[in-house]
Amino acid sequence: MKTSLSLFVTTICLVILASCSDVTSKFENQLNNLSNKANQLDSVINTEINRVKSLDSVMNLEDLKINNLDSLVNKTSSKLDSIWKEYK
């Protein structure tokens, strides 16, 4: 009786250890998948941030061009106004 109880307890322990090993393996696989997805998401976010920075840079350059053109228009307008006042 003692031997069969001992054998039963040993069998239960082995089954528990085997199932724990299986759960650990599944957990590691899920953790690796999650890590891979996080890395992919990080890469996508970095790419999009670089695009935004690039777009911001282009917008700043265009803003400078507009300011320069505005300044040129103001200077030209001022010169034309002074010429117009002289001929009036």
GIZI-V694871 format. One record per backbone hydrogen bond with DSSP energy under -1.0 kcal/mol. NH is the residue of the N-H (numbers start at 0). CO is the residue of the C=O. If there is no record, write none. Layout:
nh/co
NH/CO
NH/CO
//
This chain:
nh/co
4/0
5/1
6/2
7/3
8/4
9/5
10/6
11/7
12/8
13/9
14/10
15/11
16/12
17/13
18/14
19/15
20/16
21/17
22/18
23/19
24/20
25/21
26/22
27/23
28/24
29/25
30/26
31/27
32/28
33/29
34/30
35/31
36/32
37/33
38/34
39/35
40/36
41/37
42/38
43/39
44/40
45/41
46/42
47/43
48/44
49/45
50/46
51/47
52/48
53/49
54/50
55/51
56/52
57/53
58/54
59/55
60/56
61/57
62/58
63/59
64/60
65/61
66/62
67/63
68/64
69/65
70/66
71/67
72/68
73/69
74/70
75/71
76/72
77/73
78/74
79/75
80/76
81/77
82/78
83/79
84/80
85/81
86/82
//
